Amino acid sequence: MRPARLAPLLAAAALVHGCASVACTPTSIVVERKEERPRLRTESRGVRTDATGRVVEERRDVVVPEYWVRGQDGRWYDVSEAEWRAAEPGRAVSLCR
């Protein structure tokens, strides 16, 4: 096979292999506790120029919720809001890790 034809094939194989490591691995945990924790996040609202002509980024701080469940193994798991709402202490939930 010519090298010119082999390069795209190798690149495609590398991409497919790279995505395989990001795939979901289902994990079942029994929920001991769940928490909603506020977190401060800085959002960029755009850019502007100041009086001297410098480019300045417009930012603002916003409080966003994070959702966590604690398994009986003592570890905390960061979950989506939907997973957090469905979780009940003493019951098992399936999480994608």
C-alpha positions in Angstrom: 0.0 0.0 0.0 1.3 3.4 -0.8 2.2 5.8 2.1 -0.2 8.4 0.8 -3.1 6.0 1.2 -1.9 4.6 4.5 -1.7 7.9 6.4 -5.5 8.6 6.4 -6.2 5.0 7.4 -3.8 5.3 10.4 -5.3 8.7 11.4 -8.8 7.2 11.3 -7.7 4.2 13.4 -6.0 6.6 16.0 -9.2 8.7 16.2 -11.4 5.6 16.7 -9.1 4.2 19.4 -9.0 7.6 21.1 -12.8 7.8 21.4 -12.9 4.3 22.8 -11.2 5.4 26.0 -14.0 8.1 26.6 -16.8 5.5 26.4 -19.1 5.2 29.4 -18.4 2.5 31.9 -21.6 1.9 33.9 -21.1 1.7 37.7 -23.8 0.9 40.2 -23.6 2.5 43.6 -25.9 2.6 46.6 -26.6 6.2 47.6 -25.8 7.1 51.2 -26.3 10.8 50.9 -26.8 13.5 48.3 -25.8 17.2 48.3 -26.4 20.2 46.1 -23.3 22.5 46.4 -23.1 26.0 45.1 -20.0 26.9 43.1 -18.7 30.3 41.9 -18.0 30.4 38.2 -16.6 33.3 36.1 -18.3 33.7 32.8 -16.9 35.7 29.9 -19.5 38.2 28.5 -17.3 39.4 25.6 -14.5 41.9 25.0 -14.3 45.7 24.8 -11.7 48.4 24.5 -11.0 50.6 27.4 -10.2 54.4 27.4 -6.5 53.7 26.5 -7.4 51.3 23.6 -6.5 48.1 25.4 -8.7 45.1 24.8 -10.4 44.0 28.1 -12.4 40.9 28.7 -15.9 41.5 30.3 -16.5 39.0 33.0 -19.0 38.3 35.7 -19.2 35.9 38.5 -22.3 33.6 38.8 -23.2 30.9 41.3 -24.0 27.6 39.7 -25.2 24.4 41.5 -23.2 21.2 41.5 -24.8 17.9 42.3 -23.1 15.2 44.3 -24.0 11.7 45.7 -22.0 9.8 48.2 -21.9 6.0 47.8 -21.6 3.5 50.6 -18.0 3.2 49.7 -17.5 6.7 51.0 -16.6 8.3 47.7 -18.4 11.3 46.3 -19.6 11.2 42.7 -20.3 14.3 40.6 -23.7 13.7 38.8 -26.1 15.5 36.5 -29.1 17.2 38.0 -31.4 14.5 36.6 -29.3 11.7 38.2 -29.3 13.7 41.5 -33.1 14.1 41.5 -33.6 10.4 40.8 -31.2 9.3 43.6 -32.6 8.3 46.9 -30.6 7.3 50.0 -30.5 3.5 50.4 -31.2 2.8 46.7 -28.8 1.8 44.0 -28.2 4.1 41.0 -26.3 3.4 37.8 -23.7 6.1 36.9 -21.6 6.5 33.8 -17.9 6.7 34.8 
